[in-house]
Amino acid sequence: MPLTLQLIPGEFAVCRLTRDEPLPGWADSPVFSSVTRTADELSVICPSTQVPAGVRAESDWRIFKFVGPFEFSAVGVLASVAVPLAQAGISQLSLATFDTDYMLVKVARLEEAVRTLEIAGHTVRRS
């Protein structure tokens, strides 16, 4: 299943806060942000430049947006990208919204990830 992936500009961080912490104002971004609260944690993905010192965070991520939207019944969308990356030894973090999927890869592996995805038949657009 060939897809088009849009590389979102900027570098991002994945942050871990305590499960009962209020949603911080710095977590919002018009470029991209994601907030997930579970019984165990509050996880925030946002531009690295917005994360205050002292917050537990893993930075240096880039984000691919799967150009959609995709129906909920679509099968294999995420796998068509995740499998080639896994076979190349490139770790990734994925998440979904109502309309589409997003995948994060580390900055240090970005060019290798782009090549891997293009070899797998996908199109990668850079902003």
C-alpha positions as CSV (number, residue, x, y, z in Angstrom):
1,M,0.0,0.0,0.0
2,P,2.0,3.1,-1.2
3,L,1.4,6.1,1.0
4,T,2.3,9.8,1.0
5,L,4.0,11.0,4.2
6,Q,4.5,14.6,5.0
7,L,7.4,15.5,7.2
8,I,6.3,18.1,9.8
9,P,8.8,20.9,10.3
10,G,10.7,21.1,13.6
11,E,12.0,18.8,16.2
12,F,9.8,17.4,18.9
13,A,10.0,15.9,22.4
14,V,8.0,13.1,24.1
15,C,7.4,14.1,27.7
16,R,6.3,12.1,30.7
17,L,4.4,13.8,33.5
18,T,2.7,12.3,36.5
19,R,-0.8,10.8,35.9
20,D,-2.6,13.5,38.0
21,E,-0.6,16.5,36.8
22,P,-2.8,19.2,35.2
23,L,-2.3,19.8,31.5
24,P,0.5,22.3,31.2
25,G,0.1,25.4,29.0
26,W,3.4,24.7,27.2
27,A,2.0,21.4,25.8
28,D,-0.1,23.2,23.1
29,S,1.3,24.0,19.6
30,P,-0.3,25.0,16.3
31,V,2.3,22.9,14.5
32,F,1.7,19.6,16.3
33,S,0.9,18.5,19.9
34,S,-0.5,15.4,21.3
35,V,-1.6,14.7,24.9
36,T,-2.5,11.3,26.3
37,R,-3.6,10.6,29.8
38,T,-3.7,7.1,31.2
39,A,-4.0,5.6,34.7
40,D,-0.1,5.6,34.7
41,E,1.0,8.9,33.2
42,L,0.3,12.1,31.3
43,S,2.3,11.9,28.0
44,V,2.9,15.1,25.9
45,I,4.4,15.4,22.4
46,C,5.2,18.9,21.4
47,P,8.0,21.0,19.9
48,S,11.2,20.5,21.9
49,T,11.7,24.3,22.2
50,Q,8.5,24.5,24.4
51,V,9.5,21.9,27.0
52,P,10.7,23.6,30.2
53,A,13.9,22.6,32.0
54,G,13.4,19.8,34.5
55,V,10.6,18.0,32.6
56,R,11.3,14.3,31.9
57,A,11.6,14.3,28.1
58,E,13.1,12.4,25.2
59,S,13.8,15.0,22.5
60,D,15.2,14.9,18.9
61,W,12.2,13.4,17.2
62,R,10.8,14.2,13.7
63,I,7.2,13.5,12.7
64,F,5.8,12.0,9.6
65,K,2.1,12.7,8.9
66,F,0.3,10.0,6.9
67,V,-1.5,12.0,4.3
68,G,-5.1,10.9,4.7
69,P,-7.8,10.8,5.8
70,F,-8.1,7.1,6.2
71,E,-11.3,5.2,7.0
72,F,-11.4,3.3,10.3
73,S,-11.9,0.1,8.3
74,A,-8.5,0.6,6.4
75,V,-6.2,-2.3,7.1
76,G,-2.4,-2.2,7.0
77,V,-1.8,1.5,6.8
78,L,0.5,1.7,9.8
79,A,2.1,-1.7,9.1
80,S,3.1,-0.6,5.6
81,V,5.4,2.0,7.2
82,A,6.3,0.4,10.5
83,V,7.4,-2.9,9.0
84,P,10.1,-1.5,6.6
85,L,11.4,0.7,9.3
86,A,11.6,-2.2,11.8
87,Q,13.4,-4.3,9.2
88,A,15.9,-1.5,8.8
89,G,16.4,-1.4,12.6
90,I,14.8,2.0,12.9
91,S,12.7,2.5,16.0
92,Q,9.6,4.5,15.8
93,L,6.7,5.9,17.9
94,S,3.3,6.0,16.3
95,L,0.0,7.6,17.2
96,A,-3.3,8.1,15.6
97,T,-6.0,10.8,15.3
98,F,-9.5,10.6,13.9
99,D,-8.4,11.2,10.4
100,T,-4.8,9.9,10.1
101,D,-1.7,8.4,11.7
102,Y,1.6,10.0,12.7
103,M,5.0,8.4,13.2
104,L,8.0,9.7,15.0
105,V,11.6,8.8,14.3
106,K,14.8,10.1,15.9
107,V,16.6,12.9,14.1
108,A,19.8,10.8,13.9
109,R,17.9,8.2,11.8
110,L,15.7,10.6,9.7
111,E,17.6,10.4,6.4
112,E,17.8,6.6,6.6
113,A,14.1,6.4,7.5
114,V,13.2,8.5,4.4
115,R,15.3,6.3,2.1
116,T,13.8,3.2,3.7
117,L,10.3,4.5,3.2
118,E,10.9,5.5,-0.4
119,I,12.5,2.1,-1.2
120,A,9.3,0.6,0.2
121,G,7.3,2.6,-2.4
122,H,6.1,5.5,-0.2
123,T,6.4,9.2,-1.1
124,V,7.9,11.5,1.5
125,R,7.2,15.2,1.2
126,R,9.3,17.7,3.0
127,S,7.9,21.1,4.0
